[in-house]
Amino acid sequence: MSVYSPFVVLTRVVLLSLLFISPAHASSGSLQVTASSIGLFCLGLFILAYALVMAEEHLQLRKSKPVLVAAGVIWILIGVMYAEQGLSAEAEAAFRHNLLEYAELMLFLLVAMTYINAMEDRLLFDGLRAWLVRSGFGMRTLFWMTGGLAFCISPIADNLTTALLMCAVVLKVANGDKRFVNLACINIVVAANAGGAFSPFGDITTLMVWQAGKVHFIDFLLLFIPSVLNFVIPAFLMSMFVPKHVPKALNEVVELKRGAFRIVGLFILTIATAVACHNFLHLPPVLGMMMGLGYLQFFGFFLRKTLPVSLARKRALYERNGDTERLRSLGSVVPFDVFNKVAKAEWDTLLFFYGVVMCVGGLGFMGYLELVSHWLYDGGDPTMANVFIGMLSAIVDNIPVMFAVLSMNPDMALGQWLLVTLTAGVGGSMLSIGSAAGVALMGQAHGMYTFFGHLKWLPAILLGYLVSIGAHLWLNSALF
């Protein structure tokens, strides 16, 4: 992972603090606390916690720790203030409301992560990487293929997993070519973020918008062409600087484990169940996702029960072929266990998400988000506000930004909700630190993909960002 510079940390904190500052005074709860010492203390505490999050790699402090503590302190202080006025029930209801929002998103993400871990366990991603590595494609072809696959996979798998997979391919075939690695990684980051913008499953922010009921599942597809342009325009400009030579093909072969493609099918069925629950029954999509976890558990039971028969068949086959290496590998086969996949979920991310939701929810209950809503949306141009939100997401993580927008709940047309979904999703591509995919790839391709290497291509990425916004405003003008 990369180390955040003090300048980057300070910039994020200052911009985040500016987001919450306004001369007006209002409160979402019964008590007026935005100008009080407790309110300002809570605001400062959240800024401090977020600064520690941004300095995660430098301090070696997991990002969930500071926001969990900050969330606890903020809500305890809210509870004290409201208890003194005999309004404890109001504070309790507000806390439970935020907790319910988090619980739905957390369980949804947990199931999705479990399926991704199951696919990884079955070596699906390793198999795709091996195929690309031994394919013998030219560098420019690999540049487009890794970017194109990142764009196509990220709407289903999360953009972080997709980016890491494609980066592994690039590092394998680049043979130390720093220029190619830098260009390919930028392309992967932009593609993964763009691909995640037109699907509820592509990014946490799109999932939040979908579950909040602001955009229906099918309406996300209206962002497909703007997302394609966001990826293709900078990719085309960068591709002209990618060498055409063909790297030496590597003989890497990966044998998929039993049930790999059936797990993909179950994941698609799980997504279909979640969509059906939300669109036709108007029930939270987490119901369908948790039901899909049951699908995977039943399939895991089937894999365990039939494992002895499968091993006996493979052992007989390998003995006939004299394949001693594969025979030895049968002794290390571990039965499929769903709960191992649950345990390998990104728990730090899920707990960080809890801290952010509860911190922003608490500040919103104090009234700060209402102030921001007045500043951004009341009497102004929501289009410019939503474009600004996207640029802000290149510096401030898009999860708290999008949760803040949803908590403000400005009165916007469907076209504007789609716009802020697009900008928050792809705005993080402008800087390498603007998205989880970019930060992860700086660590994976350490020294070859860097902050300043990405920054050199900011004009091309910004052009794609502006063209995608223009395409959305033109193609979907009837929704504004």
C-alpha positions as CSV (number, residue, x, y, z in Angstrom):
1,M,0.0,0.0,0.0
2,S,1.1,3.5,-0.6
3,V,1.9,6.0,2.1
4,Y,-0.2,9.1,2.2
5,S,1.8,12.3,2.3
6,P,1.0,14.9,5.0
7,F,-0.1,17.2,2.2
8,V,-2.7,14.7,0.9
9,V,-4.0,14.1,4.4
10,L,-4.2,17.8,5.2
11,T,-6.0,18.5,1.9
12,R,-8.6,15.9,2.5
13,V,-9.3,17.0,6.1
14,V,-9.6,20.7,5.1
15,L,-12.0,20.0,2.3
16,L,-14.0,17.6,4.4
17,S,-14.3,20.3,7.1
18,L,-15.3,22.9,4.6
19,L,-18.1,20.6,3.4
20,F,-19.7,20.9,6.8
21,I,-19.2,24.6,7.5
22,S,-22.1,27.1,6.9
23,P,-23.2,30.3,8.5
24,A,-26.8,29.2,8.9
25,H,-28.0,27.3,12.0
26,A,-30.5,24.5,11.8
27,S,-30.9,21.0,13.3
28,S,-32.6,17.8,12.2
29,G,-33.3,16.9,15.8
30,S,-35.3,18.9,18.3
31,L,-32.3,20.6,19.8
32,Q,-30.3,23.3,18.2
33,V,-26.7,22.2,18.6
34,T,-24.8,23.1,15.4
35,A,-23.4,26.2,17.1
36,S,-22.9,24.6,20.5
37,S,-19.6,23.6,22.0
38,I,-20.6,19.9,22.0
39,G,-21.7,20.1,18.3
40,L,-18.4,21.7,17.2
41,F,-16.5,19.2,19.3
42,C,-18.2,16.3,17.5
43,L,-17.5,17.9,14.2
44,G,-13.9,18.3,15.1
45,L,-13.7,14.7,16.4
46,F,-15.0,13.4,13.1
47,I,-12.5,15.5,11.1
48,L,-9.7,14.1,13.4
49,A,-10.9,10.5,13.0
50,Y,-11.0,11.0,9.2
51,A,-7.5,12.4,9.2
52,L,-6.3,9.2,11.0
53,V,-8.1,7.1,8.3
54,M,-6.3,9.0,5.6
55,A,-3.0,8.4,7.4
56,E,-3.7,4.6,7.7
57,E,-0.7,3.4,5.8
58,H,1.7,5.9,7.4
59,L,0.5,5.1,11.0
60,Q,-0.1,1.4,10.3
61,L,-3.5,1.9,12.0
62,R,-6.5,0.2,10.5
63,K,-9.1,2.7,9.2
64,S,-12.0,1.2,11.2
65,K,-10.5,2.1,14.6
66,P,-10.8,5.9,14.7
67,V,-14.3,6.1,13.1
68,L,-15.7,3.4,15.5
69,V,-14.5,5.4,18.5
70,A,-15.7,8.7,17.0
71,A,-19.1,7.2,16.3
72,G,-19.4,6.0,19.8
73,V,-18.4,9.4,21.3
74,I,-20.7,11.4,19.0
75,W,-23.8,9.3,19.8
76,I,-23.0,9.2,23.6
77,L,-22.8,13.0,23.6
78,I,-26.1,13.2,21.6
79,G,-27.6,10.8,24.2
80,V,-26.4,12.9,27.1
81,M,-27.8,16.1,25.6
82,Y,-31.2,14.6,24.8
83,A,-31.5,12.8,28.1
84,E,-31.0,16.1,29.9
85,Q,-34.0,17.5,28.0
86,G,-36.1,14.3,28.5
87,L,-35.9,13.5,24.8
88,S,-34.0,10.2,25.0
89,A,-36.7,8.4,22.9
90,E,-36.0,10.8,20.0
91,A,-32.2,10.1,20.1
92,E,-32.8,6.4,20.4
93,A,-35.1,6.4,17.3
94,A,-32.5,8.3,15.3
95,F,-29.7,5.9,16.3
96,R,-31.8,2.9,15.4
97,H,-32.7,4.4,12.0
98,N,-29.0,4.8,11.1
99,L,-28.2,1.4,12.5
100,L,-30.9,-0.2,10.3
101,E,-29.6,1.5,7.2
102,Y,-26.1,0.2,8.0
103,A,-27.3,-3.3,8.8
104,E,-29.0,-3.7,5.5
105,L,-26.0,-2.6,3.6
106,M,-23.6,-4.6,5.7
107,L,-25.4,-7.9,5.2
108,F,-25.8,-7.2,1.5
109,L,-22.0,-6.5,1.2
110,L,-21.2,-9.5,3.4
111,V,-23.0,-11.9,1.0
112,A,-21.4,-10.3,-2.0
113,M,-17.9,-10.6,-0.5
114,T,-18.6,-14.2,0.5
115,Y,-19.4,-15.1,-3.1
116,I,-16.3,-13.3,-4.4
117,N,-14.2,-15.2,-1.9
118,A,-15.8,-18.5,-2.9
119,M,-15.0,-17.8,-6.6
120,E,-11.4,-17.0,-5.6
121,D,-11.3,-20.2,-3.6
122,R,-12.4,-22.1,-6.7
123,L,-9.5,-20.4,-8.6
124,L,-11.7,-18.6,-11.1
125,F,-9.7,-15.4,-10.9
126,D,-6.4,-17.3,-11.1
127,G,-7.7,-19.1,-14.1
128,L,-8.5,-15.9,-15.9
129,R,-5.1,-14.4,-15.0
130,A,-3.3,-17.5,-16.3
131,W,-5.2,-17.4,-19.6
132,L,-4.2,-13.8,-20.2
133,V,-0.6,-14.4,-19.2
134,R,-0.1,-17.4,-21.6
135,S,-2.2,-15.8,-24.4
136,G,0.7,-14.1,-26.2
137,F,-1.2,-10.9,-26.8
138,G,0.7,-7.7,-27.6
139,M,1.2,-5.0,-25.0
140,R,-1.4,-2.7,-26.5
141,T,-3.9,-5.5,-26.8
142,L,-3.2,-6.4,-23.1
143,F,-3.7,-2.8,-22.2
144,W,-7.2,-2.8,-23.8
145,M,-8.1,-6.3,-22.6
146,T,-7.2,-5.6,-18.9
147,G,-9.1,-2.3,-19.0
148,G,-12.0,-3.9,-20.9
149,L,-12.2,-6.8,-18.5
150,A,-12.0,-4.5,-15.5
151,F,-14.9,-2.5,-16.9
152,C,-17.0,-5.6,-17.6
153,I,-16.3,-7.5,-14.3
154,S,-16.6,-4.6,-11.9
155,P,-20.4,-4.2,-12.3
156,I,-20.8,-7.7,-10.7
157,A,-17.6,-8.0,-8.6
158,D,-16.5,-5.0,-6.6
159,N,-14.0,-2.6,-8.3
160,L,-11.3,-3.3,-5.8
161,T,-11.2,-7.1,-6.5
162,T,-11.4,-6.5,-10.2
163,A,-8.5,-4.0,-10.2
164,L,-6.3,-6.2,-8.1
165,L,-6.9,-9.1,-10.5
166,M,-6.1,-7.2,-13.6
167,C,-3.0,-5.6,-12.0
168,A,-1.7,-9.1,-11.3
169,V,-1.9,-9.8,-15.0
170,V,-0.1,-6.6,-15.9
171,L,2.7,-7.2,-13.5
172,K,3.1,-10.8,-14.7
173,V,3.6,-9.8,-18.4
174,A,5.2,-6.4,-18.1
175,N,8.6,-7.8,-17.0
176,G,9.5,-4.6,-15.1
177,D,8.4,-2.2,-17.8
178,K,7.5,0.7,-15.5
179,R,5.9,2.9,-18.2
180,F,3.6,0.2,-19.3
181,V,2.6,-0.8,-15.7
182,N,1.8,2.8,-14.9
183,L,-0.3,3.3,-18.0
184,A,-2.1,0.0,-17.6
185,C,-2.8,0.6,-13.9
186,I,-4.3,4.0,-14.5
187,N,-6.4,2.4,-17.2
188,I,-7.5,-0.3,-14.9
189,V,-8.5,2.1,-12.1
190,V,-10.5,4.3,-14.5
191,A,-12.2,1.3,-16.1
192,A,-13.1,-0.4,-12.8
193,N,-14.6,2.8,-11.4
194,A,-16.5,3.5,-14.6
195,G,-17.8,-0.1,-14.8
196,G,-19.0,0.1,-11.2
197,A,-21.0,3.3,-11.8
198,F,-23.8,1.8,-13.9
199,S,-24.6,-1.2,-11.6
200,P,-25.9,-1.3,-8.0
201,F,-23.4,-4.0,-7.4
202,G,-20.3,-2.2,-8.8
203,D,-19.6,0.1,-5.9
204,I,-20.8,0.8,-2.3
205,T,-22.1,4.2,-3.4
206,T,-24.3,2.8,-6.2
207,L,-25.6,0.2,-3.8
208,M,-26.5,2.9,-1.3
209,V,-28.4,4.9,-3.9
210,W,-30.3,1.7,-5.0
211,Q,-31.2,0.6,-1.5
212,A,-32.4,4.1,-0.7
213,G,-34.9,3.9,-3.6
214,K,-33.5,6.9,-5.4
215,V,-32.7,5.0,-8.6
216,H,-34.4,1.8,-9.7
217,F,-32.3,-1.2,-10.8
218,I,-33.0,-0.9,-14.5
219,D,-32.4,2.9,-14.5
220,F,-28.8,2.4,-13.6
221,L,-28.3,1.1,-17.2
222,L,-29.0,4.7,-18.4
223,L,-25.5,5.4,-17.2
224,F,-23.9,2.8,-19.4
225,I,-22.9,5.0,-22.3
226,P,-21.6,7.8,-20.1
227,S,-19.6,5.2,-18.2
228,V,-18.2,3.7,-21.4
229,L,-17.1,7.2,-22.5
230,N,-15.5,7.9,-19.1
231,F,-13.4,4.8,-19.7
232,V,-12.7,4.8,-23.4
233,I,-11.6,8.5,-23.8
234,P,-8.6,8.4,-21.5
235,A,-7.9,4.8,-22.5
236,F,-7.6,5.8,-26.2
237,L,-5.3,8.8,-25.4
238,M,-3.1,6.6,-23.2
239,S,-3.0,3.7,-25.6
240,M,-1.1,5.8,-28.1
241,F,1.8,5.7,-25.7
242,V,1.7,2.0,-25.1
243,P,4.4,0.0,-27.1
244,K,3.1,-2.6,-29.6
245,H,5.7,-5.3,-29.0
246,V,4.6,-8.8,-27.9
247,P,5.9,-9.9,-24.5
248,K,7.1,-13.5,-24.0
249,A,4.1,-15.7,-23.2
250,L,4.4,-17.5,-19.9
251,N,3.2,-21.1,-19.5
252,E,0.9,-20.8,-16.6
253,V,-2.0,-23.3,-16.3
254,V,-4.6,-23.2,-13.5
255,E,-7.0,-26.1,-13.0
256,L,-10.3,-24.8,-11.7
257,K,-11.7,-26.5,-8.6
258,R,-15.0,-28.3,-8.7
259,G,-18.1,-26.2,-8.7
260,A,-16.4,-23.0,-9.9
261,F,-18.9,-22.1,-12.7
262,R,-21.8,-23.3,-10.6
263,I,-20.9,-20.8,-7.9
264,V,-21.0,-18.1,-10.6
265,G,-24.4,-19.2,-11.6
266,L,-25.6,-19.2,-8.0
267,F,-24.2,-15.6,-7.6
268,I,-26.2,-14.5,-10.7
269,L,-29.3,-16.2,-9.2
270,T,-28.7,-14.5,-5.9
271,I,-28.5,-11.1,-7.7
272,A,-31.7,-11.9,-9.6
273,T,-33.4,-12.8,-6.3
274,A,-32.4,-9.5,-4.7
275,V,-33.5,-7.5,-7.6
276,A,-36.9,-9.3,-7.7
277,C,-37.5,-8.7,-4.0
278,H,-36.8,-5.0,-4.4
279,N,-38.5,-4.4,-7.7
280,F,-41.6,-6.6,-7.5
281,L,-42.2,-7.1,-3.8
282,H,-40.8,-3.8,-2.6
283,L,-38.9,-5.6,0.1
284,P,-35.2,-4.7,0.9
285,P,-32.8,-6.4,-1.5
286,V,-30.9,-7.7,1.4
287,L,-33.6,-10.3,1.8
288,G,-32.7,-11.8,-1.6
289,M,-29.0,-11.6,-0.8
290,M,-29.3,-13.5,2.4
291,M,-31.5,-16.1,0.7
292,G,-28.6,-16.4,-1.9
293,L,-26.2,-17.1,1.0
294,G,-28.5,-20.1,1.7
295,Y,-28.0,-21.2,-1.9
296,L,-24.3,-21.2,-1.4
297,Q,-24.5,-23.1,1.9
298,F,-26.6,-25.8,0.3
299,F,-24.1,-26.1,-2.6
300,G,-21.3,-26.2,-0.1
301,F,-23.1,-29.1,1.6
302,F,-23.3,-30.9,-1.7
303,L,-19.6,-30.3,-2.4
304,R,-18.6,-31.7,0.9
305,K,-20.8,-34.8,0.6
306,T,-19.6,-35.7,-2.9
307,L,-15.9,-34.9,-2.2
308,P,-14.9,-38.5,-1.6
309,V,-16.4,-39.7,-4.8
310,S,-14.8,-36.8,-6.7
311,L,-11.4,-37.5,-5.2
312,A,-11.6,-41.2,-6.0
313,R,-12.4,-40.5,-9.6
314,K,-9.6,-38.0,-10.0
315,R,-7.1,-40.4,-8.3
316,A,-8.0,-43.2,-10.7
317,L,-7.6,-40.8,-13.7
318,Y,-4.2,-39.4,-12.5
319,E,-2.9,-42.9,-11.8
320,R,-3.8,-44.0,-15.3
321,N,-2.1,-41.0,-16.8
322,G,0.9,-41.3,-14.5
323,D,0.4,-37.7,-13.3
324,T,2.3,-37.9,-9.9
325,E,2.2,-34.2,-9.3
326,R,-1.5,-34.0,-9.4
327,L,-1.8,-37.1,-7.4
328,R,0.2,-35.5,-4.6
329,S,-2.0,-32.4,-4.8
330,L,-5.1,-34.5,-3.9
331,G,-3.7,-35.0,-0.4
332,S,-4.0,-31.2,0.3
333,V,-7.6,-30.9,-0.9
334,V,-9.7,-29.1,1.8
335,P,-13.5,-29.5,1.9
336,F,-15.5,-26.4,0.8
337,D,-16.6,-24.4,3.9
338,V,-18.9,-21.4,3.4
339,F,-18.0,-20.0,6.8
340,N,-14.4,-19.8,5.9
341,K,-15.4,-17.5,3.1
342,V,-17.5,-15.4,5.4
343,A,-14.5,-15.1,7.8
344,K,-12.3,-13.8,4.9
345,A,-14.7,-10.9,4.2
346,E,-13.2,-7.4,4.4
347,W,-14.2,-6.9,8.0
348,D,-12.1,-3.8,8.4
349,T,-14.0,-2.2,5.5
350,L,-17.4,-3.3,6.9
351,L,-16.6,-1.9,10.4
352,F,-15.2,1.3,8.8
353,F,-18.5,1.6,6.9
354,Y,-20.3,1.3,10.2
355,G,-18.2,4.1,11.7
356,V,-18.8,6.4,8.8
357,V,-22.5,5.8,8.6
358,M,-22.9,6.4,12.4
359,C,-20.6,9.5,12.4
360,V,-22.3,11.1,9.5
361,G,-25.7,10.1,10.8
362,G,-24.9,11.7,14.2
363,L,-23.7,14.9,12.6
364,G,-26.8,14.9,10.4
365,F,-29.0,14.5,13.5
366,M,-27.2,17.5,15.0
367,G,-28.1,19.5,11.9
368,Y,-24.9,19.8,10.0
369,L,-26.1,18.0,6.9
370,E,-29.1,20.2,6.7
371,L,-26.7,23.2,6.6
372,V,-24.7,21.5,3.8
373,S,-27.9,20.8,1.9
374,H,-28.9,24.5,2.0
375,W,-25.4,25.5,0.9
376,L,-25.2,23.0,-2.0
377,Y,-28.7,22.6,-3.3
378,D,-31.2,25.3,-2.1
379,G,-31.5,28.1,-4.6
380,G,-28.5,26.9,-6.6
381,D,-27.9,24.6,-9.6
382,P,-28.1,21.0,-8.6
383,T,-26.1,20.0,-11.7
384,M,-23.1,22.0,-10.6
385,A,-23.5,20.8,-7.0
386,N,-23.4,17.1,-8.2
387,V,-20.4,17.8,-10.5
388,F,-18.7,19.3,-7.4
389,I,-19.6,16.2,-5.4
390,G,-17.8,14.1,-8.0
391,M,-14.6,16.2,-7.9
392,L,-14.7,16.1,-4.1
393,S,-14.8,12.3,-4.2
394,A,-11.3,12.4,-5.8
395,I,-10.0,13.7,-2.5
396,V,-12.5,12.6,0.1
397,D,-13.7,9.0,0.1
398,N,-16.9,8.7,-1.9
399,I,-18.7,6.6,0.8
400,P,-19.1,9.4,3.4
401,V,-19.8,11.9,0.6
402,M,-22.6,9.8,-0.9
403,F,-24.0,8.9,2.5
404,A,-24.1,12.6,3.3
405,V,-26.0,13.4,0.1
406,L,-28.5,10.6,0.8
407,S,-28.9,11.9,4.4
408,M,-29.4,15.5,3.1
409,N,-32.1,14.0,0.8
410,P,-32.3,17.0,-1.6
411,D,-35.4,17.2,-3.7
412,M,-33.9,16.2,-7.1
413,A,-35.2,14.6,-10.3
414,L,-34.1,11.1,-11.3
415,G,-31.6,12.6,-13.8
416,Q,-29.9,14.4,-10.9
417,W,-29.7,11.3,-8.8
418,L,-28.2,9.5,-11.7
419,L,-25.7,12.3,-12.2
420,V,-24.5,12.3,-8.6
421,T,-24.3,8.5,-8.8
422,L,-22.1,8.8,-11.9
423,T,-19.9,11.6,-10.6
424,A,-19.3,10.1,-7.1
425,G,-18.5,6.7,-8.8
426,V,-16.0,8.0,-11.5
427,G,-14.7,11.1,-9.8
428,G,-12.3,9.1,-7.7
429,S,-10.4,8.1,-10.9
430,M,-9.0,11.6,-11.2
431,L,-6.4,10.9,-8.5
432,S,-4.7,7.6,-7.6
433,I,-5.8,8.2,-3.9
434,G,-9.4,8.9,-5.0
435,S,-10.6,5.3,-4.9
436,A,-9.9,2.0,-3.1
437,A,-8.8,0.6,-6.4
438,G,-6.2,3.2,-7.0
439,V,-4.8,3.0,-3.4
440,A,-4.6,-0.8,-3.6
441,L,-2.8,-0.8,-7.0
442,M,-0.2,1.7,-5.7
443,G,0.6,-0.9,-3.1
444,Q,0.5,-3.9,-5.5
445,A,2.6,-2.2,-8.2
446,H,4.8,-0.3,-5.7
447,G,7.3,2.1,-7.4
448,M,5.8,1.5,-10.9
449,Y,2.3,2.9,-10.4
450,T,2.5,6.1,-8.4
451,F,0.5,9.2,-7.3
452,F,2.5,11.5,-9.6
453,G,2.5,8.9,-12.5
454,H,-1.3,9.0,-12.3
455,L,-1.4,12.8,-11.9
456,K,0.3,13.3,-15.3
457,W,-2.7,11.9,-17.0
458,L,-5.2,14.0,-15.0
459,P,-6.2,16.1,-18.1
460,A,-7.1,13.0,-20.1
461,I,-9.1,11.5,-17.1
462,L,-10.8,14.9,-16.5
463,L,-11.8,15.0,-20.2
464,G,-13.4,11.6,-19.9
465,Y,-15.2,12.8,-16.7
466,L,-16.6,15.9,-18.3
467,V,-17.6,14.1,-21.5
468,S,-19.4,11.4,-19.5
469,I,-21.3,14.2,-17.6
470,G,-22.2,15.9,-20.9
471,A,-23.3,12.6,-22.4
472,H,-25.6,11.9,-19.5
473,L,-27.1,15.5,-19.6
474,W,-27.8,15.0,-23.3
475,L,-28.9,11.4,-23.5
476,N,-31.1,11.6,-20.4
477,S,-32.3,15.2,-20.6
478,A,-35.9,14.1,-20.3
479,L,-35.2,12.9,-16.7
480,F,-34.1,16.4,-15.4
